[in-house]
Amino acid sequence: MTSIIRPDALRRMVAEWVTAGCTVEIEPDGKIRVTPPANVQRGPDPDLIDWGRK
């Protein structure tokens, strides 16, 4: 099911995604593809966490 997004809401969402560093592609048929930035900050590497109780 597809839903209709108001143009002002779509512009706001695209602006927020671009500000966050995402790549946004809007195809002629209306499909929207949002790709997160390549340098997404992750949490600490699980192998480096001290899981022991203190």
C-alpha positions in Angstrom: 0.0 0.0 0.0 1.3 3.4 -0.9 0.4 6.6 0.9 0.3 10.2 -0.3 2.8 12.5 1.4 2.1 16.2 1.3 4.8 18.1 -0.7 5.7 20.3 2.3 6.2 17.3 4.5 8.3 15.5 1.8 10.5 18.6 1.4 11.0 18.8 5.2 11.9 15.0 5.4 14.4 15.2 2.5 16.0 18.3 4.0 16.4 16.5 7.4 17.9 13.4 5.7 20.4 15.5 3.7 21.3 17.5 6.8 22.0 14.2 8.5 24.4 13.2 5.7 22.1 10.7 3.9 21.9 10.4 0.1 18.3 10.8 -1.1 17.2 9.6 -4.6 13.7 10.3 -5.9 12.9 8.3 -9.0 10.5 9.5 -11.7 7.9 6.9 -10.7 7.8 8.3 -7.1 10.1 5.8 -5.3 12.3 7.3 -2.7 15.6 5.7 -1.7 17.5 7.0 1.3 21.0 5.8 1.9 22.7 6.5 5.3 26.1 8.1 5.3 29.1 5.8 4.9 30.7 7.0 8.1 27.8 6.2 10.5 29.1 6.3 14.1 28.6 3.0 15.9 28.9 2.2 19.5 32.0 0.5 20.9 33.2 -2.7 19.3 31.6 -5.6 21.3 34.9 -7.4 21.4 36.5 -4.4 23.3 33.7 -4.2 26.0 34.6 -5.5 29.5 31.6 -7.7 30.1 32.8 -8.8 33.6 31.0 -7.5 36.6 32.9 -5.0 38.8 
